[in-house]
Amino acid sequence: MSIDTVGNAERNPDQPQPFAELGLKPDEYQRIRDILGRRPTSSELAMYSVMWSEHCSYKSSKVHLRQFGDKKPETDTLLVGIGENAGVVDIGAGWAVTFKVESHNHPSFVEPYQGAATGVGGIVRDILSMGARPLAVMDPLRFGPADAADTKRVLPGIVAGVGGYGNCLGLPNIGGEIVFDESYAGNPLVNALCVGAMRHEDIHLASAKGVGNLVVLYGARTGGDGIGGVSVLASETFDADGPAKRPSVQVGDPFMEKLLIEATLEVLHAGLVEGIQDLGGAGISCATSELASNGEGGMHVWLDRVLLRDPTLSPEEILMSESQERMCAIVEPAKIDDFLALCKKWEVEAVVIGEVNASGRLTVEWHGEEIVNVPPRTVAHEGPVYERPYHRPEWMDALQADAPTADRITRPVTGAQLQETLLDLIASPNLASKAWVTSQYDRYVLGNTVLAQPEDSGMVRIDEETGLGVAISTDCNGRFAKLDPYTGAQLALAESYRNVSATGAVPLAVTNCLNFGSPEDPEVMWQFSEAVRGLADGCLQLGIPVTGGNVSFYNQTGDTPILPTPVVGVLGVIDDVDRRTPIAWGPDGELIYVLGDTRDEFGGSEWAHRKGHLGGMPPLVDLDRERLLSEVLVAGSRDGMLTAAHDVSDGGIAMTLVEMALRSGVGARMWLPDDADPFVYLFAESAGRAIVVIPRSEEMRFTEMCAARGLPAFRVGVVDSGLGADAGFDAATQVLQFGDLFTVHIEEVRALHESVLPALFG
């Protein structure tokens, strides 16, 4: 096998190269030639192609993502921000928490189990590379229609992959979402989040500092799985009529990852590592170029030392391989024996593949021949930056004018019609119980899970002595974002913020996974730019920074993009997890209050979705009200005024009450304000609202707090387990009574709620 060396590239400048097949545009290829002053070698071409891919370089999104830095709110809790493997925030008492969400959408469509599993593995290594012990994972998922053939192909495999990998790692899955919509048919979204914790002094960064220090590759051997993997796969639209790039999906080994986690934490805590980077997208190309670029700027690599699963791999394939469970560390020569000894202890293979130098170049040799000689920053950080054209779609005016008003869609009026509407929502795949999925995940392994699905946010204990913990929620309604991407992104932020607050935690920081169609479509690019602007403005107004995240473009099949889906994750801190607020209400006689204002807002709602309608404007977003609501929910939790709390979102107040009743197994009666339209009051999806349950002894204190802060609070019900006989059932039957309109049997509702997904997939 002839090797394309640097010398050969200089001697044969006109040798044809397959740059287009590797995803590079002609002008990008020419720029590489200009940087190097010659044509690239085939290995250099491989490195640039994966590192300049959309997935790795953010070349279409960088100009917009800068807003997260330009509009960053003043905060003293942010320890590490955008640009590292994951953001880090201070949660007090010497503890720091790191969290991030990323996508593995396209690989999960090609091979659902491994695509989803390696998505979990990759995000866990991002958290590990910051020096943190991974504590929990979450999985925001999107699929086509629940009854579609392709959904039945991909969903079981994706769920099994998420659960299989996370369960084998021994990490609890504490939250996420599952949403079904026609736009995701053929392009499911698999976003994975991980959260980890460390002491402040244990934070590590990805940089290769110290001339003479050694570059160590450790973990699994490098194989042919995932060559070009997500870096190329996530950078082009799937199109049955075109030359779609579908390289092999990475294959995960969670047992190796578990060993890798323990080995990494031990070498970090022993002080044996100067810099560290996980190997994900773009593999060795990414790890070596980023470490060199962030450090002294020079590195020499002996690529033939890399341990291989497949000895037939070419240098180009080794550089591009995205084989999983691998890490790269920078180690002082005096500490290398101790480092290797600890790896051996954990049965993790490790090999020195390079050395840090002051050359300002990244050089790679293969059996004594130089095959790469590049400025590392041009590979890792100075790729193309595009200001893609964008414009507001012409169809937006008509879409927003097509509101689901009473004259367009018949609304229920009678008690029987309202009851039928509620039962239809309960049985809709988007609002039905997700227990069929979450029961496949271990939610309580490690013993520190405090709250998990179906609570408003997942919560884990960080410090056993003090009870210090964190809560995390992810959210996004893509229909809202389709109707108005600026407002839709802020509504996603607001709901995640509200979910965290509802459990009693103070929101601290944001991560995001921005899932959109092709950036080469000016209308998609407008959606993206508006969503980023909305999210940046929203975070500034709420005073919580974006710590990092992910952009996933080309989520479309042919010319049909997905709904714009800016998934927003919010992390909050709670001083004592024993003070958390669950969604299950307590004993008889406790009072049910609605906080916030209800308006006639059905654009993008689940009710309209069930009617096959998408149009109008999404709910109004008032971030000052969201902050006020958050303060009341947190204070109520901290001061022992609340038994339960649940944010009002999909399905409105009626669905929120049903979910609380199902969680507690106890009935309640509610009443509507005299001037309320029953349909609007029960089913509107206005933002900035929550339902809280208050012991009678705390009612005056709580309502006075709400009045003093200017937050509307309305008593709408009472917990009552003795309504069965009055409603025509056995006296012991638990029912939920909606004034004199209708009554539902809680256990019958439970059977309906829990039967939907098993009937579809089980």
C-alpha positions in Angstrom: 0.0 0.0 0.0 1.6 3.3 -1.1 1.4 6.1 1.4 0.8 9.7 0.4 3.6 11.6 2.2 4.2 15.3 2.5 7.1 14.9 0.1 4.9 13.2 -2.4 2.3 16.0 -2.1 5.0 18.5 -2.9 6.3 16.5 -5.8 2.9 15.8 -7.3 0.8 19.0 -6.8 -1.8 18.2 -9.4 -2.7 14.7 -8.2 -6.6 14.4 -8.3 -8.1 14.2 -4.8 -11.6 13.1 -3.7 -12.4 16.2 -1.7 -16.0 16.4 -2.9 -16.7 12.8 -1.8 -15.4 13.8 1.7 -17.8 16.7 1.9 -15.5 19.6 1.0 -16.6 22.3 -1.4 -14.2 23.4 -4.1 -13.4 26.7 -2.4 -12.8 24.9 0.9 -10.3 22.5 -0.9 -8.6 25.5 -2.4 -8.3 27.2 1.0 -6.6 24.1 2.4 -4.1 24.3 -0.5 -3.5 28.0 0.3 -2.9 27.2 4.0 -0.4 24.5 3.3 1.2 26.1 0.2 0.7 22.8 -1.6 -2.0 20.1 -2.1 -2.8 18.2 1.1 -1.8 14.6 1.6 -4.6 12.1 1.7 -4.2 12.1 5.5 -4.4 15.8 5.7 -7.4 15.9 3.5 -9.1 13.4 5.8 -8.3 15.5 8.8 -9.6 18.7 7.3 -12.7 17.1 5.8 -13.9 15.8 9.2 -12.8 18.8 11.2 -14.4 21.3 8.7 -17.6 19.3 8.5 -20.7 21.1 9.7 -21.0 18.9 12.7 -17.4 19.6 14.0 -16.8 23.2 12.8 -20.1 24.9 13.2 -19.3 26.8 10.0 -22.8 27.8 9.3 -23.8 28.6 12.9 -20.8 30.4 14.4 -21.8 33.9 13.4 -25.1 33.4 15.2 -23.8 31.5 18.2 -21.6 34.4 19.1 -24.7 36.0 20.6 -24.5 33.6 23.6 -21.2 35.2 24.5 -22.1 38.8 23.5 -25.3 38.7 25.5 -24.0 36.6 28.4 -25.5 37.7 31.7 -23.3 38.8 34.6 -22.9 35.8 36.9 -20.3 34.6 39.4 -21.4 30.9 39.1 -20.0 30.2 35.6 -16.6 28.5 36.0 -16.1 27.2 32.4 -18.1 28.4 29.5 -18.6 27.8 25.8 -15.6 26.4 23.9 -14.7 23.5 26.2 -16.1 20.0 26.1 -18.8 21.0 28.5 -19.7 24.0 30.7 -19.1 24.1 34.4 -21.0 26.0 37.1 -20.4 26.5 40.8 -23.1 25.2 43.0 -21.5 26.0 46.3 -19.6 24.3 49.1 -16.7 23.7 46.8 -18.8 21.7 44.3 -19.0 22.2 40.6 -21.4 20.7 38.1 -20.9 20.2 34.4 -23.7 19.3 31.9 -24.2 19.3 28.2 -26.6 18.0 25.6 -25.6 16.8 22.1 -27.3 15.1 19.1 -26.8 11.7 17.5 -29.7 12.0 15.1 -28.5 10.7 11.7 -26.6 7.7 13.1 -29.7 6.7 15.1 -31.8 6.7 11.9 -29.3 4.4 10.1 -28.7 2.0 13.0 -31.1 2.9 15.9 -29.6 0.9 18.7 -25.9 1.7 18.2 -26.7 5.3 17.1 -28.5 6.0 20.3 -26.1 4.0 22.5 -23.0 5.8 21.2 -24.8 9.1 21.6 -25.0 8.4 25.3 -21.4 7.2 25.4 -20.1 10.3 23.6 -21.9 12.8 25.9 -20.7 10.9 29.0 -17.1 11.2 27.8 -17.6 14.9 27.3 -18.5 15.2 31.0 -15.7 12.9 32.0 -13.1 14.9 30.1 -13.9 17.9 32.3 -12.7 16.0 35.4 -16.2 15.2 36.6 -17.8 11.9 37.6 -20.9 11.4 35.4 -24.0 11.1 37.6 -27.0 10.9 35.3 -28.2 11.0 31.7 -31.4 12.3 30.0 -32.8 11.7 26.5 -34.9 14.3 24.6 -36.3 12.2 21.6 -38.4 13.1 18.6 -40.1 10.7 16.2 -42.5 10.6 13.3 -46.2 9.7 13.8 -46.5 7.1 16.5 -48.3 4.7 14.2 -45.9 5.1 11.2 -43.9 2.1 10.0 -40.6 3.8 10.3 -41.3 5.0 13.8 -42.0 1.4 14.8 -38.6 0.5 13.2 -36.5 3.2 14.9 -38.2 3.9 18.3 -37.7 0.5 20.0 -34.1 0.3 18.9 -33.3 3.9 20.0 -35.0 3.4 23.4 -33.1 0.1 23.8 -29.8 1.8 22.9 -30.3 4.6 25.3 -31.3 2.2 28.1 -28.8 -0.5 27.3 -25.8 1.8 27.3 -26.8 3.9 30.3 -27.9 0.9 32.3 -24.7 -0.9 31.7 -22.7 2.2 32.7 -24.7 2.3 35.9 -26.0 5.8 35.2 -29.6 6.7 36.0 -31.8 8.2 33.3 -33.7 10.9 35.1 -35.6 12.7 32.4 -36.2 13.7 28.8 -39.0 13.9 26.4 -40.7 11.9 23.6 -42.5 13.8 21.0 -44.3 12.5 17.9 -44.8 14.7 14.8 -45.0 14.1 11.1 -42.0 16.3 10.4 -39.6 13.8 12.1 -40.7 10.9 9.9 -37.4 9.6 8.4 -35.4 11.9 10.6 -35.7 11.1 14.3 -34.0 13.3 16.8 -31.8 11.6 19.5 -30.4 14.2 21.8 -28.5 13.0 24.9 -27.6 14.9 28.0 -25.2 14.0 30.8 -24.5 15.8 34.1 -21.5 15.2 36.3 -20.0 16.7 39.5 -16.5 17.4 40.8 -14.7 19.5 43.3 -13.5 22.9 42.0 -9.9 21.8 42.1 -10.6 18.8 39.9 -11.7 20.7 36.8 -9.6 19.8 33.7 -9.4 21.4 30.3 -8.5 20.1 26.8 -5.1 21.5 26.1 -1.6 20.1 25.3 0.7 22.2 27.4 4.3 21.5 28.4 6.9 21.0 25.7 8.2 17.4 26.0 5.0 16.1 27.5 3.6 12.9 26.1 0.4 12.3 24.2 -1.3 9.1 25.4 -4.2 7.4 23.6 -6.1 5.0 26.0 -9.3 3.0 26.0 -10.7 0.8 23.3 -8.7 0.0 20.2 -9.4 1.9 17.0 -11.5 0.1 14.5 -13.3 0.6 11.2 -16.7 1.4 12.7 -17.7 5.0 12.3 -15.1 6.1 9.8 -16.3 9.5 8.9 -19.1 8.7 11.3 -21.2 11.5 12.8 -18.9 14.2 11.5 -19.9 13.4 7.9 -23.2 11.7 8.5 -24.6 14.7 10.3 -23.4 17.2 7.7 -25.6 16.3 4.7 -29.3 15.8 4.1 -30.7 12.3 3.7 -32.0 12.0 0.1 -33.1 8.8 -1.5 -32.4 10.3 -4.9 -28.9 11.6 -4.2 -25.5 10.4 -3.1 -26.3 10.3 0.6 -23.4 9.8 2.9 -24.1 6.9 5.2 -20.8 5.6 6.7 -20.8 2.9 9.3 -22.3 3.9 12.6 -20.0 3.7 15.7 -20.4 0.5 17.8 -20.5 1.0 21.6 -19.1 -1.1 24.4 -20.5 0.3 27.7 -18.4 -2.1 29.8 -15.2 -0.6 28.3 -16.6 2.9 28.9 -17.2 2.0 32.6 -13.6 0.9 32.9 -12.5 4.1 31.0 -14.5 6.3 33.4 -12.9 4.8 36.5 -9.4 4.8 35.0 -9.8 8.4 33.9 -11.0 9.6 37.3 -8.2 7.9 39.1 -5.4 9.3 36.8 -7.0 12.8 37.1 -7.3 12.7 40.9 -3.8 11.3 41.2 -2.5 14.5 39.4 -1.1 12.6 36.4 -2.7 14.5 33.6 -1.9 18.0 32.2 -4.7 18.0 29.6 -7.4 15.7 28.4 -9.8 15.2 25.5 -12.3 12.6 24.7 -12.5 11.1 21.2 -15.9 11.6 19.6 -16.7 13.2 16.3 -13.6 13.2 14.0 -11.7 10.9 16.4 -7.9 11.2 16.5 -8.1 14.1 14.0 -10.1 16.1 16.5 -8.3 15.1 19.7 -4.8 15.9 18.4 -5.6 19.1 16.6 -7.7 20.5 19.4 -5.2 19.6 22.1 -2.3 21.1 20.1 -4.3 24.2 19.2 -5.3 24.9 22.8 -1.8 24.2 24.2 1.7 25.1 23.1 0.7 24.8 19.4 3.0 22.0 18.5 2.6 18.2 18.5 4.2 15.2 16.8 2.3 12.0 16.5 3.5 8.5 15.6 0.3 7.2 14.1 1.6 3.6 13.6 1.6 3.2 17.4 -2.2 3.4 17.6 -3.6 0.1 18.8 -6.0 -1.3 16.2 -8.8 -3.7 16.1 -8.4 -4.0 12.3 -4.8 -4.1 11.1 -5.8 -3.3 7.5 -6.9 0.3 8.3 -5.1 3.0 6.3 -3.7 6.1 8.0 -6.6 8.1 6.7 -9.1 5.7 8.2 -7.3 5.7 11.5 -7.4 9.5 11.6 -11.1 9.6 10.7 -12.3 6.6 12.8 -14.9 7.5 15.4 -14.5 4.3 17.3 -15.9 4.7 20.8 -14.6 4.5 24.4 -11.3 6.3 23.7 -9.6 9.3 25.4 -6.4 11.3 24.8 -4.3 12.6 27.7 -1.2 14.8 28.0 1.2 13.4 30.6 4.6 14.5 31.9 7.3 12.0 31.1 8.1 11.6 34.8 4.5 10.5 35.4 4.0 8.2 32.4 4.8 4.9 34.3 2.3 5.8 37.0 -0.3 6.7 34.4 0.2 3.4 32.5 0.1 1.4 35.7 -3.3 2.8 36.7 -4.6 2.1 33.2 -3.4 -1.4 33.5 -5.1 -1.7 36.9 -8.4 -1.0 35.2 -7.6 -3.2 32.2 -7.6 -0.2 29.9 -5.0 -0.3 27.1 -2.9 2.8 26.8 -0.1 3.8 24.4 2.1 6.8 23.9 1.4 8.1 20.4 2.9 11.6 20.5 4.8 14.4 22.1 4.1 18.1 22.7 6.7 20.4 21.1 7.1 24.1 20.3 7.1 23.7 16.5 3.7 25.4 16.0 2.8 22.5 13.7 0.9 19.2 14.1 3.0 16.6 12.4 2.0 12.9 12.0 4.3 10.2 10.8 3.5 6.6 9.6 6.3 4.1 9.8 8.9 6.9 9.6 7.2 8.8 6.7 5.7 12.2 7.4 2.0 12.2 6.3 0.7 15.3 8.1 2.3 18.7 8.6 -0.3 21.4 9.3 -0.9 24.4 11.6 -3.2 22.8 14.2 -5.4 25.9 14.6 -6.4 25.8 10.9 -7.7 22.3 11.5 -9.4 22.7 14.8 -10.5 26.3 15.2 -10.0 28.3 12.0 -12.2 26.4 9.6 -14.7 28.0 7.2 -17.2 30.5 8.6 -20.2 31.1 6.5 -22.7 33.9 6.7 -25.5 31.9 5.0 -28.2 33.9 3.4 -31.5 33.9 5.3 -34.9 35.4 5.0 -38.3 35.1 6.6 -40.4 32.6 4.7 -43.2 34.0 2.5 -45.6 31.5 4.0 -45.2 32.8 7.6 -47.9 35.5 7.3 -50.5 33.0 6.2 -49.4 30.4 8.8 -49.6 32.9 11.6 -53.0 34.2 10.4 -54.5 30.7 10.4 -55.2 30.7 14.2 -57.3 27.8 15.6 -60.2 30.0 16.5 -63.7 28.8 17.3 -64.8 29.8 13.8 -62.1 27.6 12.2 -62.2 24.5 14.5 -65.3 23.5 16.4 -64.7 23.7 20.2 -66.3 21.5 22.8 -69.0 23.2 24.8 -71.0 20.7 26.9 -69.6 18.7 29.8 -69.7 15.5 27.7 -67.7 17.2 24.9 -65.2 18.6 27.3 -64.7 15.2 28.9 -64.3 13.6 25.5 -61.6 16.2 24.7 -59.7 15.4 27.9 -59.9 11.7 27.3 -58.6 12.2 23.7 -55.6 14.2 25.0 -54.9 11.6 27.7 -54.8 9.0 24.9 -52.7 11.0 22.5 -49.1 9.6 22.1 -47.6 12.9 23.0 -49.4 13.2 26.3 -49.8 9.5 27.2 -47.7 7.8 29.8 -44.1 7.2 28.8 -43.7 4.5 31.3 -43.3 1.9 28.5 -40.1 3.7 27.6 -38.8 4.9 31.1 -39.3 1.4 32.6 -36.5 0.2 30.3 -34.2 2.7 32.0 -32.7 2.3 35.4 -33.7 5.6 37.0 -32.4 5.0 40.5 -29.0 3.2 40.2 -26.3 4.8 42.3 -28.8 5.8 45.0 -28.7 9.5 44.4 -31.8 10.0 42.2 -34.3 12.2 44.0 -36.7 12.8 41.2 -37.1 11.2 37.8 -39.7 10.8 35.1 -42.6 11.7 35.1 -41.6 14.6 37.5 -41.2 18.1 36.1 -37.4 17.8 36.3 -34.9 15.1 37.2 -33.0 15.7 40.4 -29.9 14.1 41.8 -28.1 14.5 45.2 -24.5 15.8 44.9 -23.4 15.9 48.5 -24.7 13.3 50.9 -23.8 15.3 54.0 -25.6 18.5 53.2 -28.2 17.3 50.7 -27.0 19.7 48.1 -28.4 18.7 44.7 -29.2 19.7 41.1 -32.3 19.5 39.0 -32.4 19.4 35.2 -35.1 19.7 32.6 -35.2 19.7 28.8 -38.0 21.0 26.7 -39.0 22.2 23.3 -42.3 22.5 21.4 -41.3 22.5 17.8 -44.8 23.6 16.7 -44.3 26.8 18.7 -41.0 27.3 17.0 -42.5 26.7 13.5 -45.1 29.4 14.2 -42.5 31.9 15.6 -38.9 30.6 16.1 -37.9 33.6 18.3 -40.8 33.1 20.7 -40.7 29.3 20.3 -37.1 29.2 21.6 -38.0 31.4 24.5 -41.0 29.2 25.3 -38.7 26.2 25.4 -36.3 28.1 27.7 -39.3 29.2 29.9 -40.7 25.8 30.3 -37.4 24.1 31.2 -36.8 27.1 33.6 -40.3 26.6 35.1 -39.9 22.8 35.4 -36.7 23.2 37.4 -38.3 25.9 39.7 -41.4 23.7 40.2 -39.2 21.1 42.0 -37.7 23.8 44.3 -34.4 24.4 42.5 -33.0 27.8 41.6 -32.2 27.9 37.8 -28.5 28.5 37.2 -27.4 27.6 33.6 -28.5 26.5 30.2 -27.3 24.0 27.6 -29.0 23.6 24.2 -29.2 21.3 21.2 -30.4 23.2 18.2 -32.0 20.8 15.7 -32.8 22.3 12.3 -33.0 21.5 8.6 -30.4 22.4 6.0 -28.5 25.6 6.6 -28.3 26.0 2.8 -32.0 26.7 2.8 -32.4 30.5 3.6 -35.8 29.9 5.3 -34.3 27.2 7.6 -31.4 29.6 8.3 -33.9 32.3 9.2 -35.6 29.9 11.7 -32.2 29.1 13.2 -31.1 32.7 13.5 -34.3 33.8 15.1 -34.2 30.8 17.6 -30.7 31.7 18.6 -31.5 35.4 19.0 -34.6 34.4 21.1 -32.6 32.1 23.3 -29.7 34.5 23.8 -32.1 37.4 24.6 -34.1 35.1 26.9 -31.1 33.9 28.9 -29.9 37.5 29.3 -33.3 38.6 30.6 -33.5 35.6 33.0 -29.9 36.1 34.1 -28.7 32.5 33.3 -25.8 31.8 30.9 -25.6 29.3 28.1 -22.7 27.1 29.0 -22.4 25.1 25.8 -24.4 22.8 23.5 -24.7 21.5 20.0 -26.0 22.4 16.6 -27.5 19.7 14.4 -28.3 20.8 10.8 -29.4 18.8 7.8 -32.3 17.3 9.7 -34.6 16.8 6.8 -35.6 14.2 4.2 -35.2 15.5 0.7 -36.6 19.1 0.7 -38.8 18.6 3.9 -37.1 19.9 7.1 -38.1 19.0 10.6 -40.0 21.4 12.8 -37.3 23.8 14.1 -36.5 22.1 17.4 -34.2 24.1 19.7 -34.1 21.8 22.7 -33.2 23.8 25.9 -31.9 22.2 29.0 -31.9 24.2 32.3 -29.9 23.2 35.4 -30.8 24.4 38.8 -29.4 24.0 42.3 -31.3 23.1 45.5 -29.6 23.4 48.9 -31.3 20.4 50.4 -33.0 17.7 48.2 -35.2 16.8 51.1 -37.1 20.0 50.5 -37.9 19.1 46.9 -41.4 19.5 45.6 -43.0 16.5 43.8 -46.0 16.6 41.5 -48.2 14.3 43.6 -50.5 16.1 45.9 -51.0 15.1 49.5 -53.8 14.4 52.0 -57.5 15.5 51.9 -58.3 19.1 52.4 -55.2 20.5 50.9 -55.9 23.4 48.6 -55.2 23.6 44.8 -54.1 26.9 43.4 -53.4 28.0 39.8 -50.6 30.6 39.6 -50.5 32.9 36.5 -53.0 34.0 33.8 -54.9 31.8 31.4 -55.6 33.2 27.9 -57.2 31.9 24.8 -54.0 30.5 23.3 -54.2 27.4 21.2 -51.7 28.0 18.4 -49.3 25.1 18.3 -51.2 23.4 21.1 -51.6 19.7 21.5 -55.4 20.1 21.1 -54.9 21.8 17.7 -52.3 19.1 16.8 -54.9 16.4 17.5 -57.2 18.3 15.1 -54.5 18.2 12.4 -54.1 21.9 12.6 -50.9 24.0 12.9 -51.3 27.8 12.6 -51.7 31.0 14.5 -49.3 32.4 17.0 -47.7 30.5 19.9 -48.5 31.5 23.5 -47.2 34.9 24.7 -44.0 34.7 26.6 -43.3 36.9 29.6 -39.9 36.2 31.0 -40.3 38.7 33.9 -43.4 36.7 34.9 -41.5 33.4 34.5 -38.8 34.8 36.9 -41.4 35.9 39.4 -43.2 32.5 39.2 -39.8 30.8 39.7 -39.1 32.9 42.8 -42.5 32.0 44.3 -42.1 28.3 43.6 -38.6 28.2 45.0 -39.6 30.2 48.1 -42.7 28.0 48.6 -40.6 24.9 48.5 -37.8 26.2 50.7 -40.2 27.5 53.4 -42.4 24.4 53.5 -45.5 26.0 52.0 -46.0 23.6 49.2 -47.0 19.9 49.2 -46.9 19.6 45.4 -46.3 21.7 42.3 -46.6 21.0 38.5 -46.1 23.4 35.6 -49.0 23.9 33.2 -48.0 23.2 29.6 -49.2 20.6 27.1 -52.9 20.0 27.5 -53.4 22.9 29.8 -54.8 22.9 33.4 -57.0 19.9 32.8 -54.0 17.7 31.8 -51.9 19.0 34.6 -54.5 18.1 37.2 -54.8 14.6 35.6 -51.1 14.0 35.8 -51.0 15.1 39.5 -54.0 12.9 40.3 -52.4 9.9 38.6 -49.1 10.5 40.4 -50.8 10.6 43.8 -53.7 8.2 43.2 -56.0 10.5 45.2 -59.0 12.4 43.9 -59.8 16.1 43.9 -62.6 18.5 43.0 -62.0 21.7 41.2 -64.2 24.6 40.2 -63.9 27.1 37.4 -64.0 30.9 37.8 -67.6 32.2 37.1 -66.5 34.3 34.1 -64.3 31.6 32.6 -64.8 29.9 29.2 -64.6 26.2 30.3 -62.8 25.1 27.2 -60.2 27.9 27.3 -59.7 27.6 31.0 -59.2 23.8 31.0 -57.1 23.4 27.8 -55.3 26.6 26.8 -51.5 26.3 26.9 -50.7 29.8 28.1 -47.1 30.0 29.5 -46.0 31.3 32.9 -48.4 29.1 34.9 -48.2 26.4 37.5 -50.5 24.4 39.8 -49.5 24.3 43.5 -51.0 22.4 46.4 -50.9 24.1 49.8 -51.8 22.8 53.3 -54.6 24.9 54.8 -52.2 26.1 57.5 -50.0 27.7 54.9 -52.7 29.3 52.7 -52.6 32.8 54.2 -48.8 32.9 54.2 -48.5 31.7 50.6 -51.2 34.0 49.2 -49.8 37.0 51.0 -46.4 36.2 49.4 -48.0 36.0 45.9 -49.9 39.2 46.5 -46.8 41.0 47.7 -44.9 39.9 44.6 -47.8 40.6 42.2 -48.3 37.0 41.1 -51.9 36.1 40.3 -53.0 33.1 42.4 -56.5 31.5 42.2 -57.8 28.8 44.5 -59.5 26.3 42.1 -59.8 23.1 44.0 -59.2 20.9 47.0 -57.8 17.4 47.4 -60.7 15.1 48.3 -60.6 11.3 48.3 -64.3 10.9 49.2 -66.0 12.0 46.0 -66.6 8.5 44.5 -70.2 8.0 45.8 -71.3 11.5 44.9 -70.1 10.8 41.3 -72.1 7.5 41.1 -69.1 5.2 41.8 -68.2 3.0 44.7 -67.4 5.2 47.7 -63.7 4.1 47.6 -63.3 5.1 44.0 -61.0 8.0 43.4 -62.3 10.6 40.9 -61.3 14.0 39.5 -64.3 16.3 39.5 -64.3 19.3 37.1 -67.0 21.4 38.7 -70.4 20.5 37.5 -69.1 19.8 34.0 -67.9 16.2 34.2 -66.0 13.7 36.4 -63.4 11.2 35.5 -62.5 7.9 37.2 -58.8 8.1 38.0 -58.0 4.4 37.6 -59.9 4.3 34.3 -57.9 7.3 33.2 -54.7 5.5 34.3 -55.5 2.5 32.2 -56.1 4.6 29.2 -53.0 6.8 29.8 -50.7 3.8 30.2 -52.1 1.6 27.4 -51.1 3.8 24.4 -47.4 3.2 23.9 -47.6 -0.6 24.7 -50.3 -0.9 22.1 -48.2 0.8 19.6 -44.8 -0.7 20.3 -45.1 -3.4 23.0 
